[in-house]
């Protein structure tokens, strides 16, 4: 759809009206949201008839200090996920897994309900990263950054440093037993493979279990994901556990592909139904389950289809946490009509809407190659809502059954956190218990845990452009492209 000219929208002649013209960036923000935003019709300041003439339009835009403030002022109250992009090249790199990082993910907790003291714990470490070279491992607890105790008042600023020393500690009687301080290590630009090396096959007394630790739905790692399933298929795994507790989203097409790898369904079943705003309603569509693997380059350009290593399973175990979101939830929702999805962990985020990147490229505002060369601003607004083939959504996330409700930062487990992939690791152990009917770590999965304190921050919040399920530019430009290529 082409955005109507402002004169057509306002329906009056403004040739004699003088006004100060708003910046190109501000005009782009309003025009792009007016065309694409899912809640456009519910935001009064985005209504087509909001302004009587060009002068009123520009006067409105110039009230705001900058285009970012304008963007956030136009968000619907229900929307907590759309965001403004300062530099879309960095945005694109982040989607490829490239960002400045220390190479470890951590949580920050309060040591007790009434305490100002905080501590961090390492959730996982990226191989060959600065954190890995510094000797950090999953389960390490730290209470000082660069020699300063973490508190509610300083943790945010301390964690913004580009170089760390961490004081590794143990928690004892409501305090810290400090053991050792690491050597300094610094953040670098690195690319993280979303498939964690803990991925592999677990042999139990009664079944071969495939275990996939998948930390982001990234379009440029499709071949690697397919290779993992080749191993699972060659070893004839009986069951599959997908660890999504640190996965807050990514590309919709990757989720549809993973659904095909797990289920063995062909391209006919509906994986997701996408509903846009009224202006984009011709894009409302059924997104299929894929039974071949689409391969992309790092820029998101389609290359080829390759054979998919499908498992044809009847059920799948999914490990979740509070930061499991977006494409992870879309995968669970999309599979539920076709197979049993057993969730273990905690309630997921509840993001059942998707986005696209909106560039300053009129008239359609979705063509990166035609973006205004004068600036690098872009937007990532919510533009569609997601349902599965049974018209089910998930605005409140997914909650496991009570017997499967487990949180990894609870005590006493945190004092002896197992590596990912260890059969005694808290969430994985529960999945293996269900599979084998034997409780390998009865004490670890007992339901009467008490928290060490309060989980107040997860470093996943610092990952650029997290909490998303989005379409690739080629899919936005011509939605049927992927299906047309497949059919041919």
N, C-alpha and C positions, 0 to 999 in steps of 0.2 A: 504494500500500500504506500502511495506517495503522500507525504504530509502536505495538506493544502496550504496555499500561500496565506500569510497573515491577513491580507485584505479580504480573502475569501472567508476566513474564519470570523473576522470582525464585521464584515458586511458593510463597511462605510469607507468613504474617501478621506484620506488623511494627508493629502498633498499639501494642504495649507498649515498643517500643525507642525510646530517646531518642538524638538525634544532632544535630550542627550541619549545617544544610542548606547545600549548596554554592550559589554564586551562580547566577542564571538563565543567565548567559553560559556558565559551565562546563557546566551541564546541557545547554544547547543544543549545545555542541561535541560532547559524547559522544553525545547522542541523534541528532544529524544525521549524524555519521560512522557510527554503528551502522546507520543506515538506508540511507545512500547510498554509502559508501566502497567503491571497487572491491575493495580488499584486506581488507574487513571480516572475512571468515572466516579470514584468515591473521594477524590481529593479536590475540593472546590477550586484551589488555585491552579489546577491542571485542566480545568474544564475548557472545552473549545470556545465557549462563549464568555470566558472569564473577563476578557478585556474588550472595551468598546472600540478601541483603535490602537494603532501602533504606539502612540505616545503613552497610553496607559500601560501597555505591555512593557515598554522600555523603562518607564518610571518604576514599575514593580520590580523589575530585575535589578535596577541600580540601587535599590534599598539595601541589598545584601553586600557585605564586605567583599565576598569572593564567591566563586562558582561552587566551591565545596559547601559553604554554609547554605547557599541556595538549594543545593541538592538535598541536604538533610532536612531542610525545612519543608520540602515537598514530599517526604516519605509519609506513607500512611501510618497511623498509630500502631496498626497491627504488624507492621513490617520492621523486623529487627535484623534483617539479613542483607538487604541491598547496601552497596557501598560505593563510594567515590574512588576513582583511580587517579592518582597523581601522575603516574608514569606508566603507560600501558606496555612499554617494553619490559619493565621489571615485572609487571603483572604476568606477561607471557612466559618469562623465565621461571617464575614461581610455579606456574602450572606444569612446567617440565621437571619440577623437583629441584630447580636451581635457586638457591638463596644463600644469604650469608648466615652461617650457623656454626655453633660449637660442635654439632653432631650428636647431641643427646636430647632426649625428651624427659621432662621431669614434672612432678607435681609439687605444689607448695601447700603445706598443711599447717594448721594451728596445733600446737603441742597439747593444748587442753582448752576446753570450752571458754574458760575465763582468763586465758593467757594472751599476752601480746606477742609472745615469742613464736616464731615460725621455724619450720625446717623444710627442706626439700628432699625428695627421693627420686632416684633415677628409674625411669620406666623402661627405656631401652637406649642402646648406643648404636650409632651408625658406624659400620666397619671403616677403618682407616681414617676416621675423622679426628680432629684435635682432641675430642673427649676420649676416644678410643686410645689414642696415643698417650693421653694422660693417665690411663689405667682405670677409668671409670667403668663400672659394670652395673647391670640392673640390680636394684635393691640397695645401692649405696645411699646412705643418708648424710646430708650435709646441713649444717646450721649456720655457717659463716660464708660470706662471699667477700673475697679480698680482705679477710680479717675482721669483717664487721658482722655482728649477729643480725640475722634476718628478723625483722619485726613487721607488724602491720603497717607501720609508718614508712619503712624504707625499702621493702622488698622490691617494689616496682622500679625504683631508681637503681638499686644494686644490680638487678638483672638486665639492665640496659647497657652495662659495660661491655666493651669489646674484648677485654682480657679478664680471665677469672683465675683466682686460686680458690679452691673449695676446702673447707674444713670438714673432713669426714668424721662422723660421730655415731654414737649409739644412744638410744633413748633409755634413760634409767630413772625411775621414780620421779617422773614429771620434769626431768632435766636432761642435760646432754653430757655424755662422757666423750669428750673430744679425743680422737685417736691420732689423726694425721692430717697434714695440710698438703694438698697436691702442689705440684709445680705449676707455674702459670701456663695457661693455654688460651689461645685466642680464636675468635671466630674467623672463618674463611668462607669464601664462596665455594659451595660444593653442590653436587647433584646427588640426591638420595634416591636410591632404588626403592620403590614402594614395597617390594617383596623382601621382607626381613630374612636374614640367613637362618633364623630358627625354623624356617619352613622345611618340612621333610615328612618322613613316614615313621609312625610310631607303631611298634609291634606289641600287641597285647596278647593275652592268652587265648582270646577268641576272635580277634579281628585285626586286620591291617587298617590303620587310621591315617588318612592324609591330613596334614596340619599345615595350613596356610596363614602366615602372619602378613596381612595386607594393610598397609598404612596409608594408601591414597589410591584413588581411581585415576590413573594417569594414562592418557592415550598413547604416549610414546614408549610404553613398556608392554604393549600387547603381546609381542612375540615372547618376551620373557615369561609372562603369565601363562601363555599357552604351553611353554616348555615345562613349567611346573606340573601342569596337568598331564603332560606326556609321561612324566615320571609316575604320577599317581595311576595313570591308566596302565602303563607297562607293568607296574607292581600289583595291579588289580586290587586297589584299596577297597575295603568294604564300607568304610564310613569316611566322612569328611568333616573336619572342624575348621571353620574360617574365623580367624582372630581379627575382629574389626574394632577392638576397644580403643585404638589410637587413630582410627580412620574417620575423618570428618567430611569426606566427600571427594568430588571430582567429576569426570565426564560421564554423562548419561549413557553414552554408547559403550563405555567400558563396563558399566554395571549390566547392561543388556548382554554383552558378550560373556561376562562372568556367569550370568544366569544360564546361558547356553552351555558353558563348560561344565557346570554343576549338574544340570538337569537332563541334558541330552535332548531337549526339545528342539524342533526345527524352527524356521523363521516365521511360521504361520501364527503361533500363539502370541497374544498381546502381552508385552512386558509392562508397558505403561501407557496411560492415556493422558495427553497433554492438553490443557485448556488454557487459552490465551484471553486477553481482554477483547472487547467487542471490535476494536479496530483491526485486530490481528486474528479474528475468529476463523478466517479461512485457513489458518495454520493449525487449528485444532486437529489432532491426529492420534493415531494408534502407533506406538513405538514397538517394534517387534522384538522377540527373542532371537538372537543370531545363532546360526549353526555353522558359521565360518568366521574367521578372525580378520577384522579390518586392520591393516597396518598403515601407520602414519609416520611422517617425518616429524621432527621436533617442532615445526611450525604448525602442525595440525593438518597438513595436506595429505589427502588420501593417496596411498601408493598401490596396494594390492590386497586381495583376499587370499588367505592361506587356510589350509585344512585345520579344523578345530579338534582338539583332543578331549572329547566329551566323556563324561563319567556315567551318565544315565542313572543317577541316584534317586532314591525315593524320599530321602530326608537329608538334612544338613544341620549341623550344629553351628551357631553363630555366637561368638563371645563379644560382649558389648560393654561400654562404659558410658558415663554421662556425656562424653564428647563424641560418641559415635553419632554421625549425623549425615544428612543429605543423601548422597549416592549410596552410602551404606544402608540407610533406611529404605531407599528405593529398591535396592536389591532384595531385602527381606520382604518388602511389600509385594514386589513383582513375582517372587517365587511362591508366596503363600497359596495362591489358587491352584498350584500344580504339585506341591510336595510339602512334606512336614518340615517346618522351620522351628528348631528348638533353640531358644534364646537362653544364654547363661551370662549373668553379670548384673548390670544395672540399667535403669531406664534410659533410652536414647534421647537425643536432643529434641526431635519433633520438628523437622524441617521438610515439609512436603511441597515446597515450591522450587522452581528452577529459574535460572538466569541466563542471560547472554551478555556479551560485551557490546556496549553501545558506544560507537565512535562518533566524532564530529565529522560525519560524512553524509550530508544530506543528498537525496531526500529520504533514504531509508535508514540511515544512521547505523548500519551494520557492516559496512565495508571498510576493513582496516586499510586496504591499499589506497583508498580514496580519502583517508582521514586528513583533516586540516593540518598542513605541515607546520603551522605556526605554534602549535602546542602539543603536549603529549597527554592531555587529559582524556579520560574515558569514564564510563560508568558500568557498574555491574548490577543492574536492577532486576528484581524479580519480575519475570514476564509470563510465567505459566505456572499452573498448579498441576500436581501429579496424582493420578489415581491408578490402581491396578485394573486387571481385567474384570474384577468384580465391583468396580467403582468404589473401592475402599481407599481412604487417605490415611494420614497419620499425623495430625496436627499436634498431638500430645506425645509423640514418640511411641516406642514399643517397650513394654514392661514384662520382664520374665515372670514365670510362675514363682511363687514364694520360695519353693524348695530350690529354685535355681537363681535366687537373688543373692549375688555375692559382690563385694567391693574390695578391690585389691589393697587399698590403703588402710584397711581395718586391722586392729590389733587382735591377736598377737602375730598375724601373718606378716605384717610389715617388717617385723624384727628378723624374719628369715625368708625374705622374698626369693622365690626360685626363678631360675632363668626361663625365658620363654622357650617352650618346647619340652621342658622338663615334665614328665608325667605327674609329678607331685605339685606342679604349679597350680595355684588355687582354682582358676576358672577352667583350665584344661583338665584338671583332675576330676572336676564334676562331670564334664563331658565323657571322660573315660569310664567314670563310675556308671553312667547311664548305659553306655555301650556294652560294658562287660558284665554289669550287674554286681561288680565287686567294688567296694570302697577302698581305694589304695591309700588314702590319706584322711581317714575319718575325722581326725581332729582339725585338719585344715579347712574342711568344707562344712564344719558344724554351723548351724544357723544362728548360734547365740553369740556372734561377734559383738564387740563393743568398739566403736571408733577410737583411734588414738586421739583424734581431735577433729578439726573441721577442714575439709578440703576447700581451699579458697582460690586456688589458681592452678591452671594447667598450661605448660609452655606451648601446647598446641594453639592457644589463643594468640601467640606471637607469630605463628606461621602466616606468611602473607596470603591473603585471599582464601582463608579456610572456610569451613561450613558452607559448602556449595555443591550443587549439582547443576551442570551447565551443558549447553550444546556447543559443539565446535563451530567456528565461523562458516565452514562449508555447509554444515547442516542448517544454519540460519539462512544463508544466502539462497539456498535451494533445498528445502527440507527433504525432498524425495531423492536427493542425490545418492545417499548410501544405499537405499533400497533399489534404485534404478541400476546402480553398478552391480549390486548383488544379483539381480534378476538377469542381467546380461552376461 
